[in-house]
Amino acid sequence: MSIKKQYLKSKPECKVAFRVAKTDAPNADTIRIVGEFNGWNENVEPMKKLKSGDFTQTLNLETGKVYQFKYLIDGSVWENESEADSTAPTGIVEGEFNSVLDLN
């Protein structure tokens, strides 16, 4: 799993490229990025599955904010991003954490 950030100079946005390697989710058919930036909507557009079996998606997100998110694999398995800026408690289940993306 990986995240690459590209801050835009023309507006307060950051292009965030998310990638989940085939080795991280070898049997996945769909992966969605679900988080504060999309209202935790589990029906958002899925990541694109590449011929290599990796999944990728780029989102334009407002800078100056901190977002919590997770990957939703095949509609039932929640996974964190190993290269996230940090983690934060979900506030729902004790001992469960979300990935944190810091765009400050």
N, C-alpha and C positions, 0 to 999 in steps of 0.2 A: 504494500500500500504506500501511496505517496501523495504529497500535496506540493504544488508549485504556485507561488504567488507572483503576479505581475501588476504592480500599481500603475494606474493610468495617470498621466500628467494633465490630461485635458478635462477630467472630471473626477469627483471623489468616489472612484470605484476601483476595485481590484479584481482582475481576472484570476480566478482560482481554478487550477487544473487538478482534478482528482483522478487518481488511477488506482485500480485494484488489480493486482497481478493474478494470473490464473492459479498460481501456487497458493495464494491467500484464500481463494474460494474456488477450488478445482471443479466442483460439481454445480456451480451456480448457473442458473438460466437468466435471472434478472437481479440487478442490484440497483437500489434507489438510494439517493442521498437525502436523508430526512432530517430536518433541523429547524432551528428558530427562524432561519431566513425564508422558509416556506411554510411556516405555521405547523410544523410537524405533520405535514400532509403525506400520508403513506402511498398516495396515488399519483405522485409527481412522475414526470417523464423519467423512465429508467436510464441508467448509464448505457452508453453504446458498447456493445460487445465486439471486440476486434477479432480478426482471424486468428490471432495468437492466443485467444482465450482471455486476454486481459479486458478489463472494463475501464472506460474513460468518460469523463464529462467535465466541461468547463462552465463555471457559473460566474456571472458578474455580480459582485456583492459590494454594498456600500461600505466605504472605509470609516474608520473611527468607531467601530463597533466590535464586540466580541460575540461570537455565535457558538452555541452548542449544537452538535449534530451526531448522527450515527449512520452507518450503512445498514440498509434493510435488504437482506439476501433472501430471494425467493419468497418474499412476503411473510417470512416467519422467524428468521434468524437475525438478531441485531449484533453488529460488530462495531468496534471502535477503530479509529484510524491510528495506526502505530506511530505516524509522524506528526500527529496533532501538536499544537503549541502547548497544550496541557489537557487535563481532564477536570471534570467537575461532577459532584454527586448529582444524580438524576432528580433527587427530591421525591421520587416515587417509590423506589425499592431501595431499602437500606443496603449499602455495600455495592450498589450498581453505579456506574459512571458513564458520562457522555464525553465525547471528544470535544475539545474547544479549539476554535479557530479565532485568533486574535488579529484583527485588521487595524489596530491602532498605529 
